[in-house]
């Protein structure tokens, strides 16, 4: 048998082979055309589809246009205005650059291109009938370019059979349109399919554009990122926890220098950034923009330009994951899930999660309001005492919003309800809610302090973000009242997160504090767990468990973590040993501390039907306000939701 001779392929066949890579489906053609319009600095882009792009894709823009002499080159393969010399390939700053898009599309469709540059009297048009190119002719047109693509793959029936239904192909085209519209909110976009207008987008802010496309949940329930790394790397955009989104849409858009990409390094970094706050049934949602020096990223990996390769992929991975972890770890107010008319804004919150107005700055005391109840002939007052640099100050507040300051009180009965200590700027503030009963007849709106009459002062009050507890529902939920609604807290989920973050802080300081048991606990285990306990005895000690061994099947627990109250030691230790056996390695606590500590926190958190007092519930709320990632439990479930007064009024049709 004679071997076939090597021959050069005809240009038309070359274009069709290339088209198979560049133009996978109508959406691929739409992407190339819209990116060309953006590179042409268009301020408005109009997309018209027929039959989801199978019958027609028409893109009209008001960009800079193409001069007469370049019209023919526009649909020749490897002809481009984006790069000039080899060095340009390594610092691509445009969306297109390969010179393959229009040539590939023109070879597999009935194609027409009409373009006009500013100050020219008319535009010029060129047509391609499945690769057979016509001459350039003048045509009347406004400044800009119109590309009309019809009957895509009509000349390649074998390839056309791979296209899906009209609905499916339209869905892919719509996704491409949305991705580009998100990345360029300053551009006016329009999309229609079968003469029906789908989107009419005016120039907006990035967040408003996201809301226009995906719903206004995405403008209320978000974490905003703006982080800067080394070598000019920057990450901006928004991440969303799906628990706070009402729809079933999944928004996962990531851009590198304005180009939508699907990159494994970035996707893995985002996944790691969400670790510890995402339920296993949920996917992270995000719109992220990575800006990087073009010379540090290779976008010439694939003809579709949807993949990139970073010069320092490890650094990029670490930067993205740490940036997301940082924003998700912020306190309860960092998520923009509170209506704009709420009494406290995130800008008024300090690093501990307190409103700055709550606590005095330096030695200047600000009145702290408390309730006044009129019980027959008694006035019931609550006192807040604040210790600043060793000097104790006491504040009274009454119902008309005035407070007085002093150091001595007469005719006072105290009932110490609850005490909480906070350290702020090296000053210790001790707030102990104590009730005082004062004879109503002797109270005239002023206070006698050291023989001096003090006039009440106006009270500047800002309510805690999670409000004050009013009840416990079915032993599971804490109900808290705020100025503008009702907050419902899953007490187990919230307490679980509080304990986990405390354990992580303690472990960061080498070990978790332990307390000795009055009576050591014997736990019978199988051979595998016995061996695991023996191998990881040092790690268990760091977790607060001091153990010894009896024979070959009993573990003696001599001490447990200090924070545990009435723990089920057997179940907790067995679960921890199972985790250690599962992840077993020499650096287990560093690599898997989230999973191991989550197991401890879950066992130690308050359970359903555990009755809490009002002060205990308020303690949970205040601790949540100071705890990182308090919006979610250790398994990614939400810890709280809010019903605003507006939502409640709507439920009961008030004002309608």
C-alpha positions in Angstrom: 0.0 0.0 0.0 1.4 3.4 -1.1 1.6 5.9 1.7 -0.4 9.1 1.2 1.6 12.2 0.2 1.8 15.3 2.4 -0.1 18.2 0.9 -1.0 21.7 2.0 -4.7 22.1 3.0 -6.7 24.7 1.2 -7.4 27.9 3.1 -11.1 27.4 3.2 -10.7 24.0 4.9 -8.1 25.5 7.3 -10.7 28.1 8.3 -13.4 25.5 8.9 -11.0 23.4 11.1 -10.1 26.5 13.1 -13.8 27.3 13.4 -14.4 24.1 15.1 -12.1 25.3 18.0 -13.1 28.9 18.1 -16.9 28.6 17.3 -18.2 25.7 19.2 -21.8 27.0 19.1 -23.7 30.2 18.4 -22.8 31.5 21.9 -19.1 31.3 20.9 -19.6 33.5 17.9 -21.6 36.0 20.0 -18.7 36.1 22.5 -16.2 36.9 19.8 -18.4 39.7 18.3 -19.2 41.3 21.6 -15.5 41.3 22.7 -14.6 42.9 19.4 -17.1 45.7 20.1 -15.6 46.3 23.6 -12.1 46.4 22.1 -13.5 49.0 19.7 -14.4 51.2 22.7 -18.1 50.9 22.1 -20.4 52.8 24.5 -23.5 50.9 23.3 -23.8 47.3 22.1 -27.1 45.9 20.8 -27.5 42.1 20.3 -30.4 40.7 18.2 -30.9 36.9 18.1 -33.2 34.7 16.0 -33.9 31.2 17.1 -31.4 31.5 20.0 -28.6 32.4 17.6 -29.0 29.4 15.3 -30.7 31.4 12.6 -29.2 34.8 13.2 -26.7 36.7 15.5 -26.6 40.5 14.9 -24.3 42.7 16.9 -24.4 46.5 16.5 -22.0 48.9 18.3 -21.0 52.5 18.2 -17.3 51.8 18.5 -14.4 53.4 16.5 -15.2 51.3 13.4 -12.9 49.8 10.7 -11.4 51.9 7.9 -12.0 51.0 4.3 -8.5 49.6 3.7 -8.8 47.1 6.6 -12.3 45.7 5.9 -10.9 42.8 3.8 -8.3 42.0 6.4 -10.9 41.9 9.2 -12.1 38.5 8.0 -8.8 37.0 7.0 -7.2 34.5 9.4 -4.5 35.8 11.7 -5.1 39.4 10.8 -5.5 41.6 13.8 -5.1 45.2 15.1 -4.4 44.1 18.7 -0.8 42.9 18.4 2.2 44.0 16.3 5.3 42.1 17.4 6.1 39.0 19.4 6.5 40.8 22.7 2.9 41.9 22.5 1.7 38.3 23.0 3.2 38.3 26.5 1.3 41.4 27.7 -2.2 41.2 26.1 -4.4 44.1 27.2 -7.3 43.4 24.9 -10.0 40.7 24.8 -9.3 39.7 21.2 -5.8 39.3 19.7 -5.5 36.0 17.7 -7.1 37.2 14.5 -9.2 34.0 14.2 -12.7 35.0 15.4 -14.2 36.8 12.4 -12.4 34.6 9.9 -13.7 31.4 11.6 -17.3 32.8 11.8 -17.3 34.0 8.2 -16.2 30.6 6.9 -19.2 28.7 8.5 -22.1 31.2 8.0 -23.7 33.8 5.8 -21.7 36.7 7.1 -21.8 40.4 6.6 -19.7 43.2 8.2 -20.5 46.9 7.8 -18.4 49.5 9.5 -17.8 53.3 9.5 -15.2 55.4 11.3 -15.9 58.9 12.5 -15.6 61.7 9.9 -15.9 59.4 6.9 -18.9 60.1 4.6 -20.1 56.5 4.5 -19.3 53.1 5.8 -18.2 50.0 3.9 -19.6 46.5 3.8 -18.1 43.1 3.0 -20.0 39.7 2.8 -18.9 36.1 3.1 -21.1 33.3 1.9 -19.7 30.3 3.9 -16.2 31.4 3.1 -16.7 32.9 -0.4 -15.9 36.6 0.1 -17.5 39.4 -1.9 -16.0 42.8 -2.8 -16.1 45.7 -0.5 -19.0 48.1 -1.2 -20.0 51.5 0.3 -23.0 51.5 2.5 -24.9 54.1 4.6 -24.4 53.5 8.4 -23.9 55.4 11.6 -20.4 55.5 13.2 -19.6 52.0 14.4 -19.9 48.4 13.2 -22.7 45.9 12.4 -21.9 42.2 12.1 -24.7 39.9 10.9 -24.2 36.2 11.2 -26.9 33.9 9.7 -27.4 30.1 9.4 -24.3 29.2 11.4 -22.9 25.7 10.4 -25.5 25.4 7.6 -22.7 24.3 5.3 -21.4 21.7 7.7 -24.4 19.4 8.4 -22.3 17.0 10.5 -21.3 19.8 12.8 -24.8 21.4 12.9 -26.3 18.2 14.2 -24.3 18.8 17.4 -26.2 22.0 18.1 -28.9 21.6 20.8 -32.5 22.9 20.8 -33.3 26.6 20.2 -34.0 27.1 23.9 -30.6 25.6 24.9 -28.6 27.6 22.4 -30.4 30.7 23.5 -29.6 30.0 27.1 -25.9 29.8 26.2 -26.1 33.0 24.3 -27.8 34.7 27.2 -25.1 33.5 29.6 -22.4 35.0 27.3 -24.3 38.3 27.2 -24.7 38.4 31.0 -21.0 37.6 31.6 -19.9 40.5 29.4 -22.5 42.9 30.7 -21.4 42.3 34.3 -17.8 43.0 33.5 -18.5 46.3 31.7 -21.3 48.1 33.6 -20.3 51.4 32.0 -21.6 50.2 28.6 -25.2 50.4 27.4 -26.3 46.8 26.4 -29.4 45.5 24.8 -30.4 41.9 24.1 -33.4 40.6 22.1 -34.4 37.1 21.0 -37.0 36.6 18.2 -37.7 40.3 18.3 -38.5 40.2 22.1 -36.4 42.5 24.2 -34.8 40.5 27.1 -32.4 43.1 28.5 -32.2 46.8 28.1 -29.3 47.8 30.4 -28.2 51.4 31.0 -24.7 52.3 32.3 -24.8 51.5 36.1 -22.5 50.9 39.0 -21.1 47.3 39.1 -23.4 46.3 42.0 -26.5 47.8 40.3 -25.6 46.0 37.0 -25.4 42.7 38.9 -28.8 43.5 40.5 -30.3 44.3 37.0 -29.2 40.9 35.7 -29.7 38.5 38.6 -32.1 40.2 40.9 -32.0 42.6 43.8 -31.1 39.9 46.3 -27.6 40.4 44.9 -27.6 44.1 45.8 -28.6 43.5 49.5 -27.0 40.2 50.6 -23.3 40.5 49.7 -19.8 40.9 51.1 -17.7 43.4 49.1 -14.0 42.6 48.5 -11.3 45.1 47.7 -7.8 43.7 48.4 -4.4 44.5 47.1 -1.5 42.1 46.8 2.1 42.2 45.8 3.2 43.2 42.2 0.1 45.3 41.6 -2.4 42.3 42.0 -5.8 43.4 43.1 -9.1 41.5 43.8 -12.4 43.3 43.8 -16.1 42.3 43.6 -18.7 40.6 45.6 -19.2 37.2 47.3 -22.5 35.8 48.3 -23.6 33.2 50.8 -26.4 31.2 49.1 -28.3 30.8 52.4 -29.3 34.5 52.2 -30.4 34.4 48.6 -34.0 33.6 47.8 -33.7 32.3 44.2 -32.2 29.1 42.8 -29.9 31.0 40.4 -26.1 30.3 40.8 -23.9 33.3 40.0 -20.2 32.3 39.6 -18.4 34.8 37.5 -14.6 35.5 37.7 -12.7 37.8 35.5 -9.0 38.3 34.9 -8.3 41.8 33.5 -11.9 42.1 32.4 -11.9 38.7 30.6 -14.3 36.0 31.9 -12.3 32.8 32.6 -12.8 29.4 34.0 -9.5 28.6 35.8 -8.9 25.7 38.1 -6.5 27.7 40.3 -9.0 30.4 40.9 -11.9 28.0 41.4 -10.0 26.0 44.0 -8.9 29.2 45.7 -12.5 30.4 46.0 -13.6 27.0 47.3 -10.9 27.2 50.0 -11.9 30.7 50.8 -15.5 29.5 51.6 -14.3 26.6 53.6 -16.0 26.5 57.1 -18.9 28.7 56.2 -20.6 26.8 53.3 -23.1 24.0 53.7 -22.2 20.9 51.6 -25.4 21.3 49.6 -24.5 24.8 48.5 -22.2 26.3 45.9 -20.3 29.6 46.6 -21.6 32.5 44.6 -19.4 35.4 43.5 -18.6 38.1 41.0 -14.9 38.7 41.2 -12.5 40.8 39.2 -8.7 40.0 39.4 -6.5 42.7 38.1 -2.9 41.6 37.3 0.0 42.8 35.2 -0.6 41.3 31.8 2.9 40.0 31.7 2.2 37.8 34.7 -0.6 35.9 33.1 -0.8 33.9 29.8 -4.2 34.2 28.1 -3.0 32.5 24.9 -3.6 29.0 26.3 -6.7 28.0 24.2 -8.4 29.5 21.1 -11.5 30.3 23.1 -9.4 32.4 25.5 -11.4 31.1 28.5 -8.4 29.5 30.2 -5.4 31.3 31.5 -2.1 30.4 33.1 -0.5 32.4 35.9 3.3 32.8 36.2 3.0 32.6 40.0 -0.1 30.4 40.4 0.7 29.6 44.1 0.7 33.3 45.0 -2.5 34.0 43.1 -4.2 31.0 44.8 -3.1 32.1 48.3 -4.1 35.8 47.6 -7.6 34.9 46.4 -8.4 32.4 49.1 -7.0 34.6 52.0 -9.0 37.6 50.6 -12.2 35.7 50.6 -11.6 34.2 54.1 -10.8 37.7 55.4 -14.1 39.2 54.2 -16.2 36.2 55.3 -14.6 36.3 58.7 -15.8 39.8 59.4 -18.5 40.3 62.1 -22.2 40.2 61.7 -22.5 43.6 60.1 -20.1 43.0 57.2 -22.7 41.2 55.2 -25.0 43.8 53.6 -28.2 41.9 54.6 -29.6 44.7 56.7 -32.0 47.3 55.2 -30.4 50.7 54.6 -32.7 52.4 57.2 -31.3 50.2 60.0 -30.2 52.2 63.1 -26.6 51.1 62.8 -24.3 51.0 59.8 -21.2 48.8 59.4 -19.0 51.9 59.3 -20.0 52.6 62.9 -18.7 49.3 64.1 -15.3 48.8 65.6 -13.1 45.7 65.3 -14.9 44.1 68.2 -18.3 44.4 66.5 -19.5 47.2 68.8 -21.0 50.4 67.7 -18.4 53.0 68.5 -21.0 55.1 70.3 -21.7 52.3 72.8 -18.5 52.8 74.7 -16.8 56.0 75.9 -13.7 57.2 74.3 -10.8 57.9 76.7 -12.4 59.1 80.0 -15.5 60.8 78.5 -18.6 58.9 79.5 -21.6 58.7 77.3 -25.1 57.9 78.8 -26.2 54.4 78.3 -30.0 54.0 78.1 -32.0 51.5 80.1 -35.7 50.9 80.6 -38.0 52.6 83.1 -41.0 50.7 84.3 -43.7 52.5 86.3 -44.7 49.9 88.9 -47.2 51.7 91.2 -45.2 53.8 93.5 -41.8 52.6 92.5 -39.4 53.5 89.6 -37.4 50.6 88.4 -34.1 51.7 87.0 -31.1 49.8 85.6 -27.6 50.9 86.2 -24.5 50.5 84.1 -21.2 50.9 85.8 -18.1 51.5 83.7 -14.6 51.1 85.0 -12.1 53.3 83.2 -8.5 53.1 84.2 -9.6 52.0 87.7 -12.2 54.8 88.2 -15.7 53.6 88.5 -18.6 55.6 87.0 -22.2 54.9 87.2 -24.9 55.9 84.7 -28.7 56.1 85.3 -31.2 56.4 82.5 -34.9 57.1 82.6 -37.8 56.9 80.2 -37.6 60.4 78.8 -34.2 59.7 77.3 -32.1 61.5 79.8 -29.2 60.0 81.8 -27.2 61.3 84.8 -23.7 60.5 85.9 -22.5 60.0 89.4 -20.4 58.0 91.9 -22.7 57.4 94.9 -26.4 56.3 95.3 -28.7 56.2 98.2 -31.8 54.1 99.0 -30.7 51.5 96.4 -31.3 47.7 96.4 -29.2 45.8 93.9 -29.7 42.5 92.1 -26.7 41.4 90.1 -28.1 39.9 86.9 -25.2 39.5 84.5 -21.6 40.7 84.1 -19.6 41.0 80.9 -16.0 42.3 80.4 -14.6 43.7 77.3 -11.1 45.0 76.6 -11.0 48.0 74.2 -7.9 50.1 73.5 -6.3 48.8 76.7 -9.2 50.1 78.8 -11.4 47.7 80.6 -15.1 48.3 80.5 -17.2 46.4 82.9 -21.0 46.4 82.2 -23.1 44.9 84.9 -26.8 45.1 84.4 -28.2 45.8 87.9 -31.6 46.8 88.9 -32.2 49.6 91.3 -35.5 50.6 93.0 -35.9 54.2 94.0 -38.9 55.7 95.8 -41.0 57.5 93.2 -42.1 60.2 95.5 -38.5 61.3 96.1 -37.6 61.2 92.4 -38.0 64.6 90.7 -36.0 64.1 87.5 -32.7 65.2 89.0 -30.1 63.3 91.1 -28.4 64.4 94.3 -24.8 63.5 94.0 -22.4 64.5 96.8 -24.8 67.3 97.7 -24.8 68.6 94.2 -27.8 68.6 91.9 -27.1 67.2 88.4 -29.4 68.0 85.5 -30.1 64.9 83.3 -28.3 64.8 80.0 -29.6 63.9 76.6 -29.0 60.2 75.8 -27.3 59.2 72.5 -28.4 55.6 72.0 -27.6 53.1 69.3 -29.1 49.7 69.7 -26.9 46.6 69.3 -27.2 45.2 65.8 -28.8 41.9 67.0 -31.1 43.7 69.4 -32.3 42.3 72.7 -33.7 38.9 73.4 -37.4 38.7 74.3 -38.2 35.0 74.2 -37.1 31.5 73.3 -39.1 29.6 70.7 -39.7 25.8 71.3 -36.3 25.5 73.0 -34.6 26.1 69.6 -34.7 29.7 68.5 -33.8 33.0 70.2 -36.3 35.8 69.3 -34.7 39.2 69.5 -36.3 42.6 69.0 -34.6 45.4 67.2 -35.8 48.9 66.3 -37.0 47.9 62.9 -38.0 44.2 63.2 -37.5 40.8 64.6 -34.4 38.6 64.6 -34.6 34.8 64.8 -31.4 33.1 65.9 -30.7 29.3 65.8 -29.1 29.1 69.2 -27.2 25.8 68.6 -25.8 26.9 65.3 -24.8 30.3 66.7 -23.2 28.9 69.8 -21.4 26.3 67.7 -19.7 29.1 65.7 -18.9 31.1 68.8 -17.2 28.0 70.4 -15.3 27.1 67.2 -13.8 30.6 66.8 -12.7 30.6 70.5 -11.1 27.1 70.1 -9.2 28.4 67.1 -8.0 31.4 69.0 -6.8 29.2 71.9 -5.1 26.7 69.6 -3.3 29.5 67.8 -1.7 30.1 71.3 -0.3 26.6 71.3 -3.0 24.7 73.2 -6.6 24.8 74.4 -7.0 25.3 78.1 -7.7 22.1 80.0 -9.4 21.3 83.4 -8.7 18.2 85.4 -11.6 15.9 86.1 -12.4 15.0 89.7 -13.1 11.5 88.6 -11.2 10.3 85.4 -13.4 8.8 82.7 -12.7 5.3 81.3 -13.6 4.9 77.6 -13.5 1.5 75.9 -12.3 1.7 72.3 -11.4 -0.7 69.5 -7.8 -1.4 68.4 -7.8 1.2 65.6 -8.9 4.1 67.9 -6.7 2.9 70.7 -3.7 3.1 68.4 -4.8 6.5 67.0 -5.0 7.9 70.6 -1.5 6.5 71.3 -0.1 8.1 68.1 -1.8 11.5 68.6 -1.5 11.8 72.4 0.4 15.1 72.0 -2.2 16.5 69.6 -5.0 15.5 71.9 -3.2 17.4 74.7 -3.1 20.5 72.6 -6.9 20.1 72.1 -7.3 20.0 75.9 -7.6 16.2 76.4 -5.1 14.7 78.8 -5.3 10.9 78.5 -3.5 7.8 79.7 -4.0 4.1 78.7 -5.2 1.0 80.5 -4.5 -2.4 79.0 -5.1 -2.3 75.2 -8.7 -1.2 75.0 -9.3 1.5 77.6 -8.4 5.2 77.4 -8.4 7.1 80.7 -9.5 10.8 80.3 -7.9 12.9 83.0 -8.7 16.4 81.7 -11.0 18.0 79.2 -11.1 21.4 77.5 -11.9 24.1 80.1 -14.9 25.6 78.3 -16.9 22.4 78.3 -19.9 22.2 80.5 -21.5 18.8 81.3 -19.9 17.4 78.1 -20.6 13.9 76.7 -16.9 13.0 77.0 -17.2 9.5 75.5 -19.0 10.6 72.3 -16.8 13.7 71.8 -13.5 11.9 72.2 -14.6 9.0 70.0 -15.6 11.4 67.2 -12.3 13.3 67.6 -10.3 10.1 67.4 -12.3 9.2 64.2 -11.3 12.6 62.7 -7.7 12.0 63.6 -7.7 8.6 62.1 -9.4 9.9 58.9 -7.0 12.8 58.3 -4.0 11.2 60.0 -0.6 12.8 59.1 2.2 14.5 60.9 0.8 18.0 60.5 -2.8 17.2 61.2 -3.8 20.1 63.5 -2.5 22.7 61.1 -4.1 21.1 58.0 -7.4 19.9 59.5 -8.1 22.1 62.5 -11.4 23.4 61.1 -12.9 19.8 60.9 -11.5 18.6 64.3 -12.4 21.8 66.2 -15.8 21.8 64.6 -16.5 18.4 66.0 -15.6 19.6 69.5 -17.7 22.8 69.1 -20.7 20.8 67.9 -20.6 18.5 70.9 -20.3 21.4 73.3 -22.8 23.9 71.9 -26.2 24.2 73.6 -28.8 21.7 72.4 -32.4 22.0 71.5 -34.8 22.2 74.4 -32.1 23.7 76.6 -33.9 26.5 78.3 -32.0 29.8 78.4 -32.7 32.8 80.5 -33.0 36.3 78.9 -29.5 37.3 80.1 -28.1 34.1 78.7 -29.8 34.8 75.4 -28.4 38.3 75.3 -25.0 36.9 76.0 -25.3 34.7 72.9 -26.3 37.8 70.9 -23.5 39.9 72.1 -21.0 37.1 71.5 -22.3 36.7 68.0 -21.7 40.4 67.3 -18.0 39.9 68.3 -17.4 36.5 66.6 -15.9 36.1 63.1 -18.1 34.3 60.6 -21.0 34.5 63.0 -23.5 34.6 60.1 -23.0 30.8 59.6 -22.5 27.8 61.7 -19.5 25.4 61.3 -21.4 23.5 58.6 -22.3 26.5 56.6 -25.9 26.9 57.7 -27.2 30.4 58.5 -27.3 31.3 62.2 -29.9 34.0 62.0 -32.5 35.7 59.9 -34.3 39.0 60.2 -37.9 40.0 59.6 -38.2 43.7 59.1 -41.2 45.7 60.3 -42.0 46.3 56.6 -42.0 42.6 55.9 -44.2 41.9 58.9 -46.6 44.7 58.0 -46.8 43.2 54.5 -47.7 39.8 55.9 -50.5 41.2 57.9 -51.5 43.7 55.1 -51.1 46.7 57.4 -51.5 49.9 55.6 -53.2 48.3 52.6 
